[in-house]
Amino acid sequence: MTPSTELQRPIIKTELPGPNARAIVEADAKYVTPSYPRPDYKLVAEKAYGVWVEDPDGNVFLDCNAGVAVCSTGHCHPDIVKAISDQAAKLIHLCGTDYYYKHMPELGRKLDEIVPIDGPTKSHFANSGAEAIETALKLAMYHTKRQKFISFFGSFHGRTLGALSLTSSKKAQRLGFARQALDVVHVPYPNCYQCPFNLGKCGDGSCCMGTISWIEDRLFNTTTPPEEVAGIVLEVVQGEGGYVPAPTEVVKAIRQICDKHGIMLIVDEVQSGMGRTGKMFALDHHEGVKADIVCMAKGIGSGMPIGVCTAKADIMDWHKGAHASTFGGNPVAIASALKTIELLEGGLVANSAEVGAHLKAGLEKLKEKFECIGDVRGMGLMLGVEFVTDKASRKPDAALRDRIEMACFERGLIILGCGTSTIRWSPPLILTKENADVALEIFEAAIAASL
Ligand SMILES: Cc1ncc(COP(=O)(O)O)c(C=O)c1O
């Protein structure tokens, strides 16, 4: 394996995609579903190490996306590879929902220590973020004996039918699927830059309280009586919707609403969790606020498929057989998750905060330089850069964002869009300041070339 520290810059030596990559893209078009939401640029991976991804033509890219916020410990971290291969040599599968092995209680105990939930917890193991959300939805319905949910415009919680009922970040995710499976009502997400309430006093967080009055004064008095609401599902930093952090006032007020009406606060940390924001969980940025149920996936397994729903122990009170999964909590995936958490606690969460601040400062400088950068936001290594036609109008410029994404790729930098006109930065949490400086230099050149 190539040591990640030796290589300092991307290497682009063919046209993109090169001949070998092109053959794979062509075969994919023939045999693979066209429903995947791939960006305009075509990255084909042959191997990856640290923050670098190599394609089948020998081009090497600096990865500031990490397989969409998944490879938290970097690609093929040697400790993760060892944990996976050691475990694979011992026990790959037995079906932990019918039999026992040590891995489930070990990860459950570790999560009990670190998740932002007060008191004892229990965990249910699945294979993806959407499955973790499905678990949370079923659990909230079961426990409260209620059926309605509140979700936010711009949210993304997955594509299975229950999770899809919550999801609302893009029309393409819902088009063609007719009615939503669950009774979900959507409310505006607090967005300080693109204020959904047009109150014009953004900046101090106060106008975002419009979200709270929307729930309390409109929904609860009309379509959605609080005594019928099982859960409010919240991304503390909205991910696919544009990397938008919610202000503390709103997060606290949502907790209070839940307390007042016996509603479950379900916090979706699938993208924002596991050190991505510079703390273990995004909710940790909001002191004193705790969830009832937390969903995790993506970064928890360093690339192995695992989703977890952790809840207060007395909420996870369902009967035997109520919810399970053949592969969920697979020993190999859990071995990877346990090693991932060890590496996160051993320095990567701190690195996310430190290098994230460095990267953000560099992006802020670019914001001063370019009229088309309207907003730079986020915490740790979960940063969003929103592109606009001009700073005064704040009108999103999706076409420019797409051109910049492509121009980055052509220069060997992997970044990905989210929201209407935002570029997300979600690199592996091992990113160094030197890597960040290289990425910033390429980003600047890509913006200049795309105007
Ligand atoms: C916040 C959030 N929740 C849930 C999901 C769904 O996860 P998965 O794609 O693993 O089903 C995602 C995926 O992007 C996500 O960002």
The ligand as an SDF file (V2000), in Angstrom:
LIG
                    3D

 16 16  0  0  0  0  0  0  0  0999 V2000
  -28.3740   12.3070    7.0160 C   0  0  0  0  0  0  0  0  0  0  0  0
  -28.5510   11.0330    6.2540 C   0  0  0  0  0  0  0  0  0  0  0  0
  -29.4220   10.1210    6.6850 N   0  0  0  0  0  0  0  0  0  0  0  0
  -29.6150    8.9600    6.0490 C   0  0  0  0  0  0  0  0  0  0  0  0
  -28.9200    8.6660    4.8960 C   0  0  0  0  0  0  0  0  0  0  0  0
  -29.1480    7.3770    4.1950 C   0  0  0  0  0  0  0  0  0  0  0  0
  -28.0410    6.5630    4.3110 O   0  0  0  0  0  0  0  0  0  0  0  0
  -27.8110    5.3160    3.3260 P   0  0  0  0  0  0  0  0  0  0  0  0
  -27.4800    5.8810    1.9850 O   0  0  0  0  0  0  0  0  0  0  0  0
  -26.6870    4.5550    3.9530 O   0  0  0  0  0  0  0  0  0  0  0  0
  -29.0660    4.5360    3.3130 O   0  0  0  0  0  0  0  0  0  0  0  0
  -27.9990    9.5920    4.4030 C   0  0  0  0  0  0  0  0  0  0  0  0
  -27.2470    9.3260    3.1600 C   0  0  0  0  0  0  0  0  0  0  0  0
  -26.7130   10.2050    2.5300 O   0  0  0  0  0  0  0  0  0  0  0  0
  -27.8050   10.8110    5.0950 C   0  0  0  0  0  0  0  0  0  0  0  0
  -26.9380   11.7350    4.6630 O   0  0  0  0  0  0  0  0  0  0  0  0
  1  2  1  0
  2  3  1  0
  2 15  2  0
  3  4  2  0
  4  5  1  0
  5  6  1  0
  5 12  2  0
  6  7  1  0
  7  8  1  0
  8  9  2  0
  8 10  1  0
  8 11  1  0
 12 13  1  0
 12 15  1  0
 13 14  2  0
 15 16  1  0
M  END
$$$$
